[in-house]
């Protein structure tokens, strides 16, 4: 029984490391778009537990016009309320 649990734990660890790398790559791809997809970036960063970068995105959006400001508030509440599926 213990060897099976150990094997499952090791597999889960390697899967989670791979998953985190995929999320980091997605953030880079979304940032490199002509118009960055800030909502998708924020969602990935939420799973990466990186609220500092989300705050930086909000600062960028706050410097925009009123429409961008409204989007910023939407992102803020979306990020706060939990994952968006």
N, C-alpha and C positions, 0 to 999 in steps of 0.2 A: 504493500500500500504506500509506504513512504517513498520508494523510488518513483512511483507513478506521480505522486504529488510534486516531487522535486522536478521531474521532467516537465510537468504542466507549468510549474512556476518559471522554469527557464524559458520555455516556449512563449509564455505570456510576456516575459521581460523583453525578449528579442522582438516580438511583435510590436510592443509598445514603443521601442526604440525606432523601429522602422516607421511606424505611424507618425511619430514626432518629426522624423526627417521629411516625410511626405508633406506634412503641414507646413514646415519651414519652406520647402520648395514651392508650395502653392502660394505662400505669402509673397515670395519673390516674383512669381509669375504675375499675380494680381497687381503688384506694384509696378511692374514693367509695362502694363497695358497703356495705351495712349491716354485713356481716362481710367485711372486706377479704380478698382472696385472696392471701395472702402468698407462696405458691409461685409463682403466675403473675407477681406483681410482681417477685419475685427473678429469675425467668427473663428477663423483659424487661430488668431492670437489668443482668443478666449480659451480654446482647448490647450494651447501652449502655456497657459497661465502667465501671460505677459501684459498686464494692465498698463505698464509704463508706455509701451508702444501704442496702445490704443489711445492713451491720453495724448500722445504726440499727434496722432491722427486727428483727434478732436481739436487740438490747437490749430492745426492747419485748416480744418474746416471752419473754425470760428473766424478766421481772417478773411473768409469769403463774403459773398453777398447774403441777403436775407434768405434766399432759397437754400443756399448751402448751409446757412445757420439752422434752418428747420431740419435739414437732413442730419446735421450734427446732433441735434436733440433726439431725433429718431434713433440714430446709432447709439447714443448714450443709453437710452431706455432699453433698446434691444440688447445691448451688452449687459446691462444690469439685470434684466429679467431672466437671463439664462440663454442656453443654446437655441439657435433658430434652425429648424430642420425643414 
